[in-house]
Amino acid sequence: MSACSEKKKTSKPAQNEHPNVLFIAVDDLNNMLGILDKYSQTKTPNIDKLASKSVVFSDAHCQAPLCGPSRASIMTGLRPSTTGIYGMIDDNKIRSENPATSDIVMLPEYFKNYGYHTMGIGKLFHSHAPDNMFDESGGRVKGFGPTPEKRFVWDGFGNSDRQKYGRTSTDWGAFPEADSLMPDHQSVNWAKKRLEKKYSKPFFLGVGFLRVHVPLYVPQKWFDMHPLENIKTLPYLADDLNDIPPIALKINDLPMMPTTDWAIKSGEWPKIIQAYLACISFVDYEIGRLLNALENSEYADNTVIVLWSDHGYRLGEKGTFAKHALWNTATKAPLLFAAPNLPRGKIIDEPAEMLSIYPTLLELCGLPAYNRNEGVSLVPKMIGNENDKSVAITTFGMNNHTIKSKNFRYIQYEDGGEEFYDHIKDPNEFTNQAKNPIYQEKIELLKEYLPKTNASWDPNSSYTFQPYFVEQKSRNSGL
């Protein structure tokens, strides 16, 4: 844990106050932020400014490395292994035909039930939100456009004999001409108007940004901020996957995605990273517009802010450009909280879970804890009253889990296959140490955190773009 930029606050946030909530979700954003990654080409002045006023979790991890199940987990407060929501799911079907979620109170609903005026726009759940979730909904623009008439580089199919698994929207290039044509810009305009209004009760305002999700299209000016000659590619070994279990290779089989070997041979690797950084800078600018609107409103001093992403994103690490894995670069994502009675500029290096967003917001807003939440509030850790050693659990498909402690990562797959990485010696997770006897004691300790419940696939949840998950769900459901 790093030191605060100011004296630590040790008093608990007032429980008789109900501040507003600004809930900021950013799609597919990894930790390439100035405040966290120190990556040389990152330009995120607005997020960094927010971080200087926040508590930042530098080692936060998603509950699933895929947007649908990750967001369902955050909004229900339940683990994928509890709900069986391992793949994509229609927002309106999260509660149908599922005993674990049938009567769950979702995060925005909880605030509504306690008197908050709830508003939301953009990608908050997988699409936007279940019907009638918000008192005011700005909806979500369908798709991740705008898009050019023809793709710039990537056809979306990749390995042509595998087209039955669908077409990724992955592509990269400068488009459109103006920020005003981007859905995220329009979402901020909608949110700014809400911040200009007066409310007779506290509000919950959710703003979900579509970028940095592919296609990596933003106007040219954002590319210009990241000159191609300055782009550095990321750590990669061609034989990196030779020591992992066969099932891990199946999960990593993403036929529609560009491979790192292809990106090297084609010369596109630096261009993909440039496009990703351009999208980050664009989103940072839009977040800045949103935060400026809050700062200029009457709610600036009485609003809790949480900024999070649904998972990380691999930019060539482990052989591909995608999330879809139980390795560090796929599970790790930004998480930060700003609130009137929290420390400012504090960075916590212990692992944290996105599952903790729900209970943490309740405590910060002085609302009763929800006994169905499987995550724990991070408030005690943020105000310095708790020094326990945390772990973060990520699940990808039924009975495939990873446990991330501060210095180690353990992975166990449904067939018993294992991986173990020592992040002190091997931060890039190049060498699987699961069979190394010197680590067996640590492995056994981390195994204790594996979920005891492994629910069958929710019938309304699926992931048809990946061969392994099509097969697993079919096998699990007996179809």
Phi, psi and omega in degrees: 000133180273165181283154175291155172278350174217174183301136182297138175264130186247000178270147181286143176306141183303132184270352180261007178250148179233083181291164174288167178231128168250113190250106188250117179249131179239125187282131171061029181269119175272193187270026176281065177242147181303321183289339186247298192279333185058023180295132195297331182264357182290136175229099182227062186297327184282319175293321178296322177296317176298318181299327179293345179249011190233174163260124185249131175261108186280349182229051179270146185225148179282164176272345175206136182274048182203137193298316184302302180291329179296312182290324176298322179295314180299316187282332177269339185078016184239149178287150174303325180291341176274322186266337187077010176273088183259345182232196179292153179206141175299134181307322183283354182250007179300326184262354185271140176058027183224109183297333181286331186245357190302328180238020181288144173265117183281161191308306180296327179296322181300317178294320177299318181296336179257026168094006179279147169272118188255137181220147179201148176214149175085197185275101180249300164279200183295315178263295174212293180186156172300155179304138176064020178291324183248150172296324175228126179237130174269355178071190178223136174292131182293141179078183183243032182285192002288159182232152178287168180299322178233144176298154182278314189229304193261128184285347177092344179261327180067246180291105195296337180277005181243025186297341181297344181270006173103182184235123177283151175275006180302125173190169182209145180159168182278115180186142355277200184279330189227147177301327184298343179273353181273135179304324181297324177296318180292325178297318179294321176302317179297314182294322180300321179296325179291326180285347178273350183271164175259142182232142180274355179214167181296155181240157170240116181241114178257131178233116182252118182270137180281317175285138036257017180300145176294154004288147182278069180248122169212163181302157186304325185300332180283328173293321182298335178289345185231075183306136185300326182292344179265354186286132176251133176283170189258163184302133183204137173238130182298328181258022185302326187268011182288341184250019179255158182296153179305324181295327178294325176294323178296315181295328181274003179279102184237081192299338182269352184266150173296141174267159179293322178300317177298316182297325178291311183294324183275347183080012185271349186303308179299328181289325177293316179295319177303315181295320179296316178295323177298318179294322176299315181296322176297312180297320178302318178298316181293322175297323176298319176299318180294315182292325176296321178297320177294316182297328180270003181262174177283359185258005187301324186263004182221045180225130172274133178245132168235133175237130184210163170234157187281344177181177176274198179201130179273132179244053180110342177295141179059030165091002183204180178238094186185173168271255162052048179196165178258020177265166191302316185290344178266332185263339187272134184207163181291145172209124176212151180232134171237133180206156184307323185251023175258156174301160179244134177071027180264133177245126179252124185264354175290148178301146176221161181244144173298336177301340181278352181301312183303300182295331179293316178298321179300314181292319179297332182262007177070026179261153179299146176296147178261117189289354178271347180297130176267348174274170179243149177295140178266001183301312179304321179291323183290326181266004171087015182263005183218129183236023181292156178274119186263161168228162175236137184246128176238140183235137179225098187081173184290123173067026168246115187226153168232142177245120180252114170263185184298321187244356186221157173229127175243134178237132172232128180263169186300333181266008180093352177301147187225153168223149177212132183231136176263104185286346176288315182268336190219069184296340180270002179055048179277330189240114177285116184256019186300332182260006180279118185299336182289346181256002187298323179296317179295321178299315181297323178295317181289330178301332181298339182271354180300137180303136179278336177259131176227085186297151173295160179304130170301131182300337180267002181250136180202165173217091189276357182272359185229121185306317182299317184286329173300314181292318183296314180296318178300316179294319182292324184267354179075018181276000000 
